[in-house]
Amino acid sequence: MKKVFVLIFALFVGLFVFSSCKNDKVDSEESSTTIEKEENVVDDFQSKPKDKPYYVGDAPDNYSMSFDTSRLCTISEKESKYYPEDGVKGVYLSAYGAANPEIFPKIMDLLNDTALNTVVVDIKDDWGNVTFNFETDNEDIKYSMSNTLDPKEFIQKMHDNGIYVIGRITTFKDSVITEKHPEWAFKNSDGTMWENANEEVFINPFLKEVWDYDISIAELGAKAGFDEIQFDYVRFAEGFETFSENLTYSKGEFENLDITEGEKRVKAITDFIVEAREALSRYNVPIGIDVFGYAMQVGRAEGIGQDFAMMANETDVMSAMIYPSHWSDYSFDIEKPDFHPYELVESYLKEEKDIFNSIKNKPRSRPWIQDFTASYLGEGNYMVYDKDAVQAEINAIYDSGQNEYLIWNALNEYTPGVEY
């Protein structure tokens, strides 16, 4: 009978988790009941003393079932029934655009009349507004809610048209919740909240209460029926390492770790991704993260807390923003990248593939490409992104052996005539 109890219990939990890896999402009421049962089982087991031996079987003194169950389901098993058979091909839609009677019909026509099959819509926008009217008792979320869209109505309309729905969350940039929780922001020496050049506030990725806030929003999206959750701005502010010494902020549980400041930032960002993935795995919903394309090339950007390979290893989908306009001269040996959309995308994907092949948990690659003209680069440094330029980016993706991508235009104005 030795070890029988432990083995039987482990088998039970394993079978329970595997049985939850299914393609069709369960009813929200059934899902919450299942989650409650799972938590009760694990909580009951973990409540047993770990500094004393068990009397049934020969379990080690510190035996625990607190392993990471979110890795028991692959991304394919977490896909909803609306996942496109020929791969995700999507466009960004702001909450404003979704509510605008002039913009929204144009996006629907584009999705229905072309090979595009996916929409990425803001759940929490770039300022921090929670744009969907979720039912919640969370006072922080209610404070940030702009009630722009009804989640079930919007998702149902998308699904009725065969459209896969990704909910985007601007994670650590938030000028709204910091009005209610200024202690979540970084403070200047005079006590004011630090802002970037666009007068936007970032919230502190070191704080678990900040994590809980963003993950709670993501869970509301999962419960409402979003097919996938995408986290953007999963980082510290650009150049943080150059001015952080002048700011006042807490490092929370990372404060006393015996590692460098850059390593603390990397650990905070990576640990957040793990926690978000684990939370959403309860709803059988995959997560994606957005990263700068250059994060892949530099490998480890400790200033903003991003280690490309570490982040890729912990997510289901990696969406690198590989807009040709966002690379400096001679990146990938291309003198002016914005003029060479095909070569830039092809070069990036080749290097990304090598990195993905070197890590344990390979994510799905779904890059962001541009459908906008970067005139802000100045004369001689940009070109007009017409249908040929956008087509070149897409052709490079297919020629690289991939078939998924997302297209960005902040104004939701997409170039006609592209063969998606």
C-alpha positions as MATLAB code, in Angstrom:
seq = 'MKKVFVLIFALFVGLFVFSSCKNDKVDSEESSTTIEKEENVVDDFQSKPKDKPYYVGDAPDNYSMSFDTSRLCTISEKESKYYPEDGVKGVYLSAYGAANPEIFPKIMDLLNDTALNTVVVDIKDDWGNVTFNFETDNEDIKYSMSNTLDPKEFIQKMHDNGIYVIGRITTFKDSVITEKHPEWAFKNSDGTMWENANEEVFINPFLKEVWDYDISIAELGAKAGFDEIQFDYVRFAEGFETFSENLTYSKGEFENLDITEGEKRVKAITDFIVEAREALSRYNVPIGIDVFGYAMQVGRAEGIGQDFAMMANETDVMSAMIYPSHWSDYSFDIEKPDFHPYELVESYLKEEKDIFNSIKNKPRSRPWIQDFTASYLGEGNYMVYDKDAVQAEINAIYDSGQNEYLIWNALNEYTPGVEY';
ca = [
       0.000    0.000    0.000;
       3.008    2.304    0.088;
       2.573    5.464   -1.933;
      -0.862    4.282   -3.061;
      -2.740    7.266   -1.648;
      -0.376    9.799   -3.192;
      -0.346    8.083   -6.569;
      -4.127    7.778   -6.688;
      -4.569   11.423   -5.708;
      -2.041   12.610   -8.287;
      -3.779   10.509  -10.953;
      -7.133   12.012   -9.984;
      -5.890   15.598  -10.292;
      -4.089   14.809  -13.547;
      -7.194   13.257  -15.095;
      -9.287   16.183  -13.875;
      -7.024   18.763  -15.501;
      -6.611   16.836  -18.755;
     -10.364   16.387  -19.027;
     -10.735   20.179  -18.910;
      -8.520   20.566  -22.013;
     -11.276   20.704  -24.597;
     -11.923   22.785  -27.648;
     -15.403   24.102  -26.878;
     -15.712   26.547  -24.007;
     -18.038   25.450  -21.225;
     -20.971   27.472  -19.996;
     -19.757   30.187  -17.605;
     -21.841   28.824  -14.705;
     -20.506   25.306  -15.267;
     -16.987   26.698  -15.608;
     -17.145   28.573  -12.307;
     -18.427   25.446  -10.554;
     -15.575   23.402  -11.993;
     -13.028   26.011  -10.914;
     -14.466   26.077   -7.399;
     -14.251   22.284   -7.145;
     -10.667   22.279   -8.410;
      -9.643   24.978   -5.949;
     -11.316   23.145   -3.056;
      -9.440   19.940   -3.861;
      -6.067   21.635   -4.159;
      -6.662   23.892   -1.139;
      -7.648   20.898    0.988;
      -4.538   18.982    0.014;
      -2.218   21.945    0.471;
      -3.673   22.679    3.901;
      -2.035   19.503    5.227;
       1.201   20.080    7.153;
       4.246   19.804    4.917;
       6.800   19.547    7.701;
       5.528   16.154    8.900;
       5.371   12.783    7.126;
       2.084   11.440    5.814;
       0.778    8.299    7.454;
      -0.825    6.795    4.360;
       1.857    5.834    1.863;
       5.431    7.119    1.848;
       5.059   10.724    0.617;
       8.079   12.992    1.205;
       7.775   15.399    4.109;
       7.462   18.400    1.819;
       5.222   16.765   -0.773;
       2.952   19.249   -2.530;
       0.540   19.167   -5.465;
       1.126   22.829   -6.267;
       2.660   22.104   -9.670;
       1.871   24.250  -12.693;
      -1.256   22.666  -14.175;
      -1.567   25.356  -16.869;
       1.088   23.592  -18.926;
      -0.994   20.408  -19.126;
      -3.100   21.977  -21.894;
      -1.491   22.851  -25.217;
      -2.580   25.924  -27.138;
      -4.363   23.655  -29.615;
      -6.396   22.204  -26.748;
      -7.242   25.684  -25.506;
      -8.440   26.923  -28.892;
     -12.131   27.749  -29.066;
     -14.327   26.356  -31.819;
     -14.026   29.725  -33.573;
     -10.275   29.392  -34.138;
      -9.752   29.840  -37.916;
      -8.748   26.600  -39.658;
      -6.363   28.475  -41.969;
      -4.774   30.482  -39.152;
      -5.461   33.826  -37.513;
      -5.394   36.804  -39.883;
      -6.600   39.805  -37.982;
      -6.883   43.549  -37.700;
      -6.862   45.862  -34.702;
     -10.144   47.525  -33.793;
     -10.205   50.191  -31.104;
     -13.165   50.318  -28.741;
     -13.952   53.737  -30.214;
     -13.959   52.208  -33.694;
     -16.197   49.352  -32.569;
     -18.721   51.861  -31.218;
     -18.456   54.242  -34.180;
     -21.328   53.821  -36.727;
     -19.054   54.911  -39.571;
     -15.963   52.817  -38.760;
     -17.500   49.578  -37.513;
     -19.496   48.668  -40.674;
     -16.358   49.160  -42.776;
     -14.411   46.765  -40.545;
     -17.223   44.204  -40.748;
     -17.265   44.456  -44.542;
     -13.501   44.000  -44.610;
     -13.721   40.900  -42.429;
     -16.625   39.406  -44.343;
     -15.327   40.152  -47.840;
     -11.694   39.058  -47.478;
      -9.630   36.239  -45.977;
      -9.327   38.235  -42.749;
     -10.988   36.303  -39.946;
     -10.001   37.880  -36.627;
     -10.451   41.111  -34.715;
      -8.246   42.370  -31.873;
     -10.365   44.730  -29.777;
      -9.443   46.721  -26.690;
     -10.732   45.397  -23.381;
      -8.498   47.894  -21.585;
      -7.273   50.627  -23.887;
      -4.031   52.605  -24.031;
      -5.204   55.083  -21.405;
      -6.518   52.438  -19.005;
     -10.253   52.597  -19.741;
     -12.004   49.247  -19.330;
     -14.077   49.559  -22.468;
     -16.582   46.725  -22.012;
     -19.472   46.840  -19.581;
     -18.598   43.782  -17.506;
     -20.713   42.669  -14.575;
     -18.390   42.816  -11.582;
     -18.210   43.724   -7.913;
     -14.572   44.794   -8.278;
     -14.581   48.478   -7.307;
     -11.319   49.206   -9.137;
     -12.618   47.785  -12.399;
     -15.926   49.619  -12.008;
     -13.965   52.850  -11.478;
     -12.146   52.365  -14.805;
     -15.148   51.146  -16.802;
     -16.231   53.404  -19.660;
     -19.210   51.220  -20.640;
     -18.432   51.660  -24.324;
     -19.453   48.172  -25.443;
     -21.579   45.252  -24.296;
     -19.282   42.193  -24.234;
     -21.805   39.442  -24.962;
     -23.516   41.419  -27.693;
     -20.217   42.278  -29.376;
     -18.778   38.765  -29.149;
     -22.001   37.184  -30.355;
     -22.026   39.439  -33.418;
     -18.439   38.497  -34.204;
     -19.053   34.781  -33.758;
     -22.222   34.946  -35.877;
     -19.967   36.210  -38.660;
     -17.343   33.525  -38.075;
     -14.853   35.976  -36.575;
     -12.321   34.979  -33.909;
     -12.218   37.550  -31.091;
      -9.045   38.536  -29.239;
      -9.336   40.882  -26.268;
      -6.385   43.283  -25.913;
      -5.301   44.559  -22.504;
      -2.865   47.444  -22.164;
      -1.185   46.023  -19.098;
       1.321   48.291  -17.373;
       0.396   51.629  -18.944;
      -2.625   53.108  -17.220;
      -3.560   56.747  -16.649;
      -7.011   55.871  -15.277;
      -6.595   53.477  -12.353;
      -3.665   55.571  -11.104;
      -6.176   58.341  -10.375;
      -7.727   55.988   -7.820;
      -4.480   54.278   -6.834;
      -1.632   56.791   -7.185;
       0.467   54.429   -5.041;
       0.533   52.055   -8.014;
       2.393   54.636  -10.104;
       6.030   55.715  -10.128;
       6.569   59.005   -8.274;
       8.827   61.936   -9.080;
      10.861   63.612   -6.335;
       8.098   66.216   -5.877;
       5.495   63.495   -5.301;
       3.791   63.776   -8.678;
       3.251   60.729  -10.855;
       5.873   60.108  -13.511;
       4.590   60.459  -17.073;
       6.199   59.717  -20.420;
       6.527   62.255  -23.228;
       2.898   61.631  -24.197;
       1.746   62.381  -20.626;
       0.885   58.710  -20.064;
       1.298   57.040  -16.684;
       2.775   53.587  -16.142;
       1.776   51.320  -13.273;
       4.325   49.370  -11.271;
       4.924   45.790  -12.530;
       6.593   44.891   -9.228;
       3.294   45.102   -7.329;
       1.129   41.997   -7.004;
      -1.977   44.152   -6.554;
      -1.288   45.592  -10.009;
      -0.988   42.067  -11.405;
      -4.260   41.094   -9.732;
      -6.024   44.105  -11.235;
      -4.998   43.340  -14.831;
      -5.582   39.610  -14.461;
      -9.033   40.230  -12.981;
      -9.922   42.229  -16.098;
      -8.591   39.393  -18.267;
     -10.692   36.866  -16.356;
     -13.820   38.940  -16.953;
     -12.979   38.835  -20.654;
     -12.540   35.062  -20.547;
     -15.853   34.603  -18.739;
     -17.610   36.874  -21.236;
     -16.494   34.653  -24.130;
     -13.407   36.234  -25.667;
     -11.561   33.509  -27.566;
      -8.138   34.730  -26.513;
      -6.591   37.393  -24.288;
      -3.673   39.484  -25.501;
      -1.472   41.467  -23.120;
       0.224   44.550  -24.556;
       2.685   46.866  -22.774;
       3.951   43.960  -20.691;
       6.991   45.967  -19.681;
       8.399   48.910  -17.813;
       8.458   52.271  -19.558;
      11.001   52.714  -22.338;
      14.339   53.906  -20.983;
      13.298   53.077  -17.413;
      16.838   52.143  -16.472;
      18.027   55.660  -17.327;
      15.724   57.546  -14.955;
      14.480   55.004  -12.402;
      16.980   56.163   -9.762;
      15.151   59.478   -9.614;
      11.789   57.818   -8.913;
      10.135   56.587   -5.750;
       8.385   53.203   -5.959;
       8.133   49.852   -4.232;
       9.735   46.680   -5.554;
       7.382   44.565   -3.482;
       8.467   40.964   -3.013;
      11.319   41.528   -5.481;
      12.994   44.125   -3.247;
      15.374   41.861   -1.341;
      16.213   39.338   -4.048;
      19.957   38.872   -4.449;
      19.993   39.787   -8.144;
      20.640   42.967  -10.136;
      17.983   45.632  -10.649;
      17.651   44.647  -14.312;
      17.180   41.000  -13.355;
      14.460   42.016  -10.901;
      12.593   43.762  -13.678;
      12.936   40.759  -15.983;
      11.722   38.425  -13.240;
       8.725   40.637  -12.443;
       7.584   40.723  -16.076;
       8.176   37.012  -16.674;
       6.465   36.010  -13.431;
       3.444   38.118  -14.351;
       3.095   36.238  -17.647;
       3.224   32.911  -15.824;
       0.558   34.027  -13.359;
      -1.683   35.363  -16.125;
      -1.356   32.133  -18.110;
      -2.179   30.044  -15.052;
      -5.215   32.181  -14.208;
      -6.665   32.031  -17.724;
      -5.950   28.334  -18.148;
      -8.791   27.780  -15.682;
     -11.119   29.046  -18.395;
      -9.347   27.163  -21.179;
      -8.391   30.483  -22.777;
      -4.972   30.981  -24.414;
      -2.920   34.127  -23.844;
      -0.769   36.121  -26.192;
       1.748   38.864  -25.476;
       2.958   41.776  -27.581;
       6.650   42.634  -27.601;
       8.904   45.000  -29.490;
      10.561   43.286  -32.425;
      13.937   44.540  -31.264;
      13.489   42.577  -28.011;
      14.161   39.436  -30.051;
      17.288   40.899  -31.601;
      18.827   42.169  -28.348;
      17.643   39.053  -26.518;
      17.449   40.592  -23.070;
      16.215   44.153  -22.587;
      16.623   44.501  -18.829;
      15.724   48.192  -18.901;
      12.094   47.413  -19.733;
      12.187   43.974  -18.114;
      11.827   41.857  -21.239;
      13.828   38.714  -21.941;
      12.486   37.550  -25.292;
      13.184   33.829  -24.930;
      11.945   33.703  -21.328;
       8.711   35.475  -22.246;
       8.184   33.318  -25.319;
       8.637   30.195  -23.231;
       5.794   31.243  -20.913;
       3.092   32.327  -23.350;
       0.826   30.599  -25.864;
       1.185   33.201  -28.618;
       4.004   35.665  -29.271;
       3.050   38.746  -31.295;
       6.167   40.747  -32.010;
       5.595   44.208  -33.420;
       7.816   43.974  -36.460;
       6.666   47.103  -38.267;
       9.447   47.958  -40.735;
       9.219   51.586  -39.619;
      10.188   50.644  -36.055;
      13.705   49.425  -36.850;
      16.834   51.539  -36.913;
      18.978   51.859  -40.015;
      20.948   48.735  -40.946;
      18.850   46.400  -38.802;
      19.276   42.942  -40.370;
      21.792   44.682  -42.660;
      18.952   46.631  -44.281;
      19.965   50.262  -44.741;
      16.474   51.759  -44.396;
      14.057   49.059  -43.188;
      10.851   51.005  -43.904;
      11.652   50.819  -47.627;
      12.015   47.034  -47.559;
       8.940   45.446  -45.943;
       9.452   41.996  -47.458;
      13.120   41.704  -46.527;
      12.583   43.037  -43.006;
       9.726   40.636  -42.178;
      11.519   37.676  -43.740;
      14.742   38.407  -41.834;
      12.954   38.827  -38.530;
      10.955   35.602  -38.802;
      14.065   33.605  -39.657;
      15.801   34.699  -36.451;
      12.658   34.329  -34.351;
      12.212   30.771  -35.555;
      15.727   29.889  -34.404;
      14.960   31.198  -30.916;
      11.611   29.402  -30.692;
      13.278   26.146  -31.679;
      15.721   26.532  -28.803;
      13.200   26.868  -25.962;
      11.142   24.223  -24.181;
       7.633   25.592  -24.764;
       7.434   26.958  -28.284;
       4.687   29.573  -28.682;
       2.715   30.243  -31.807;
       4.208   33.090  -33.841;
       1.708   35.751  -34.868;
       3.530   38.998  -35.702;
       2.045   42.481  -35.900;
       2.705   44.159  -39.262;
       2.015   47.724  -40.308;
      -0.670   49.237  -42.462;
       0.248   52.853  -41.801;
       2.692   55.364  -43.216;
       5.451   56.431  -40.812;
       5.799   60.008  -42.055;
       7.108   60.977  -38.616;
      10.446   59.405  -39.620;
      11.108   62.410  -41.831;
      11.655   62.820  -45.559;
      13.890   60.195  -47.069;
      13.355   57.718  -44.243;
       9.888   56.383  -45.018;
       7.632   55.417  -47.871;
       3.873   55.391  -48.300;
       2.452   52.049  -47.230;
       0.072   51.256  -50.065;
      -1.387   47.852  -50.932;
       1.906   46.671  -52.453;
       3.832   47.413  -49.265;
       1.290   45.675  -47.030;
       1.152   42.779  -49.481;
       4.937   42.456  -49.334;
       4.787   41.981  -45.550;
       2.106   39.308  -45.867;
       3.945   37.523  -48.681;
       7.071   37.374  -46.522;
       5.072   35.688  -43.749;
       3.715   33.009  -46.080;
       7.065   32.524  -47.780;
       8.576   31.960  -44.332;
       6.250   29.012  -43.791;
       3.813   30.816  -41.488;
       0.181   31.770  -41.959;
      -0.785   33.973  -39.013;
      -0.470   37.725  -38.574;
      -2.150   40.821  -37.159;
      -2.319   44.201  -38.879;
      -2.086   47.499  -37.015;
      -3.625   50.802  -37.889;
      -4.458   52.962  -34.879;
      -7.282   54.694  -36.768;
      -8.747   51.396  -38.043;
      -8.274   52.531  -41.651;
      -7.005   49.583  -43.704;
      -5.700   49.649  -47.251;
      -8.090   48.207  -49.864;
      -6.998   45.698  -52.493;
      -4.675   43.590  -50.345;
      -4.756   39.811  -50.860;
      -4.749   38.629  -47.283;
];
